[in-house]
Amino acid sequence: MNKTHVLLIEDDDEISRLTAMYLEAEGYRVSVVKDGALALSAIKDIQPQLIILDLMLPGMSGIEICKLARGFYRQPILILTACDDDVSEVSLLKMGADDYLVKPLRPHVLVARIEALLRRNKTAELSSQAVFTISEQSNQVSFKGKSLALTGAEYEMLKLLHKHAGKVITREQCCQALRGIDYDFSNRSIDMRISGLRKKLGDDQLPYKIITTVRNQGYKLINE
């Protein structure tokens, strides 16, 4: 029995009822939120494996929810829209969604899309595992067998993240790591170093798979 927890954010009572009923019959665990203003807190509290998100919601739009959720949520987001003119591949990427479906929903297509997103997400996590080798004697770093050309500040930042992989590193800790390397300890400076690292790791597109931003906290190296 599939125990995947799906969060359905949909204000239409009949659509949410039928969708939840069908997914539960397929073995999914479903939670429903009908007010956009409650969506972000629900995502944080429930931590679902996948989100089904309607674009038109009271309280906060689906587009805004998706953009804000991507600051802390890395699992698949499937958008629901009443008209495919509202959504394009470009706008999906900008808002951080993974796929979309046009209403009225066809249950078998919905399940197929969910299964595809879950498979793709699992494959991406496995294939993007951050395998690093850091030599403190030579200050050399390799990632997946390839040597990385890092600046001194990028090296110190990555070394700190790698040492505490899976844990949030605050901006203050990042600043401490740069002392003696770089005299600009502003938030902008930290962001620039993280951005540089992401580009060199091939991780500069949302959702980030290696170095994530934890909203109002700092950064975290994941998938170690």
C-alpha positions in Angstrom: 0.0 0.0 0.0 1.4 3.4 -1.0 1.9 5.6 2.0 2.9 8.7 0.1 1.5 11.8 1.8 -0.1 14.3 -0.7 -1.2 17.8 0.2 -4.1 19.0 -1.9 -4.5 22.8 -1.9 -7.8 23.4 -3.6 -10.8 25.6 -2.6 -13.5 23.9 -4.8 -15.2 21.5 -2.4 -16.3 19.0 -5.0 -13.0 18.9 -6.8 -11.1 18.5 -3.5 -13.5 15.8 -2.3 -13.4 13.7 -5.4 -9.7 14.1 -5.9 -8.9 13.1 -2.3 -11.3 10.2 -2.5 -9.7 8.9 -5.7 -6.1 9.3 -4.4 -7.0 7.6 -1.1 -8.5 4.7 -3.1 -5.1 4.4 -4.8 -3.4 4.2 -1.5 -2.2 7.8 -1.0 -2.6 9.7 2.2 -4.3 13.0 1.5 -4.6 16.2 3.4 -6.7 19.1 2.1 -6.3 22.8 2.5 -8.9 25.2 1.0 -7.5 28.6 1.9 -4.3 29.9 0.3 -3.5 31.9 3.4 -3.1 28.6 5.3 -1.1 26.8 2.6 2.5 27.7 3.6 2.0 26.7 7.3 0.3 23.5 6.2 3.3 22.6 4.0 5.7 23.2 6.8 3.6 21.2 9.4 2.6 18.3 7.1 5.9 18.0 5.1 4.1 16.1 2.3 6.0 14.1 -0.4 4.0 16.0 -3.1 1.8 19.0 -3.4 -1.2 19.4 -5.7 -1.8 23.2 -5.9 -4.6 25.1 -7.6 -3.7 28.4 -9.1 -6.9 30.3 -8.1 -7.2 30.4 -4.3 -8.7 32.7 -1.7 -6.2 34.3 0.6 -3.1 33.8 -1.5 -2.7 32.8 -5.1 -1.2 29.4 -6.1 1.7 31.3 -8.0 2.7 33.1 -4.8 2.4 30.0 -2.7 4.6 28.1 -5.1 7.3 30.8 -5.2 7.4 31.1 -1.4 7.3 27.4 -0.8 10.4 26.9 -2.9 12.3 28.7 -0.2 12.0 25.6 2.0 10.2 22.8 0.2 12.1 20.6 -2.3 9.5 17.9 -3.2 7.4 17.9 -6.4 4.6 20.5 -6.9 1.9 19.8 -9.4 -0.2 22.8 -10.5 -3.9 22.7 -11.3 -5.3 25.3 -13.6 -8.7 25.9 -15.3 -7.0 26.9 -18.6 -3.6 26.0 -20.0 -3.3 29.5 -21.4 -2.5 30.5 -17.8 0.5 28.3 -17.6 3.6 27.9 -19.8 6.8 25.9 -19.3 8.6 29.2 -18.7 6.2 30.4 -16.0 6.3 26.9 -14.4 10.0 27.1 -14.1 9.9 30.7 -12.8 7.4 29.8 -10.0 9.2 26.5 -9.2 6.5 24.0 -10.2 7.3 20.6 -11.7 4.3 20.0 -13.8 0.6 21.0 -14.4 -2.8 19.6 -15.2 -5.8 21.4 -16.8 -9.2 21.0 -15.2 -11.5 19.0 -15.4 -9.1 16.4 -14.0 -9.0 12.9 -15.3 -8.2 10.7 -12.3 -6.0 8.1 -14.1 -4.0 11.0 -15.7 -3.6 12.6 -12.3 -2.2 9.4 -10.7 0.1 8.8 -13.7 1.5 12.4 -13.4 2.0 12.0 -9.6 3.8 8.7 -10.0 6.0 10.2 -12.7 6.9 13.2 -10.6 7.7 10.9 -7.6 9.9 8.7 -9.7 11.7 11.6 -11.2 12.3 13.2 -7.8 13.7 10.1 -6.4 16.0 9.6 -9.4 17.2 13.2 -9.2 18.0 12.9 -5.5 20.0 9.7 -6.1 21.9 11.1 -9.1 22.7 14.4 -7.5 24.2 13.0 -4.3 27.0 15.4 -3.3 30.1 13.2 -3.4 32.9 15.5 -2.3 36.6 15.0 -1.6 38.2 17.8 0.2 42.0 17.9 0.7 42.9 20.5 3.4 46.6 20.0 2.7 46.3 21.2 -0.9 43.0 23.1 -0.6 41.7 21.0 -3.6 38.1 19.9 -3.9 36.6 17.3 -6.2 32.9 16.7 -6.9 31.8 13.4 -8.4 35.4 12.8 -9.4 36.0 16.1 -11.1 38.3 18.8 -9.7 36.6 22.2 -8.9 38.3 25.5 -9.4 37.2 27.5 -6.3 38.1 30.9 -4.9 39.5 31.0 -1.4 36.2 32.2 0.0 34.2 29.6 -1.9 36.6 26.9 -0.6 36.1 28.0 3.0 32.3 28.2 2.6 32.1 24.7 1.0 34.4 23.2 3.7 32.1 24.6 6.4 28.9 23.3 4.7 30.6 19.9 4.1 31.7 19.6 7.7 28.1 20.2 8.9 26.3 18.4 6.0 22.6 18.1 6.6 22.6 20.9 9.2 21.7 24.5 8.7 24.7 26.9 8.6 23.7 30.4 9.6 24.9 33.6 7.8 26.9 34.4 10.9 28.8 31.1 10.7 29.4 31.8 7.0 30.9 35.2 7.9 33.1 33.6 10.5 34.4 31.1 7.9 35.4 34.0 5.6 37.3 36.0 8.2 40.9 36.5 6.9 39.7 35.4 3.4 37.4 38.2 2.5 36.7 41.5 4.3 33.2 42.0 3.0 30.9 40.2 5.5 27.6 41.5 4.2 24.7 39.2 3.4 25.2 40.1 -0.2 28.7 38.8 0.0 27.6 35.5 1.4 24.9 35.2 -1.2 27.4 35.8 -4.0 29.7 33.0 -2.6 26.8 30.6 -2.4 25.7 31.5 -5.9 29.3 30.9 -7.2 29.4 27.5 -5.5 26.1 26.5 -7.0 27.2 27.4 -10.5 30.3 25.4 -10.2 28.4 22.4 -8.8 25.8 22.6 -11.6 23.1 23.4 -9.0 22.1 27.0 -10.0 18.5 26.2 -11.0 15.5 25.9 -8.6 14.8 23.7 -6.8 18.3 23.4 -5.5 19.5 19.8 -5.0 22.9 20.3 -3.3 23.0 23.6 -1.4 19.6 24.8 -0.3 18.5 28.1 1.2 16.6 27.7 4.5 14.4 30.8 4.8 15.4 33.2 7.5 18.1 30.8 8.8 20.9 30.1 6.3 22.2 27.4 4.1 22.4 23.6 4.1 24.4 21.0 2.2 22.1 18.1 1.4 22.2 14.6 -0.1 25.5 13.7 1.4 
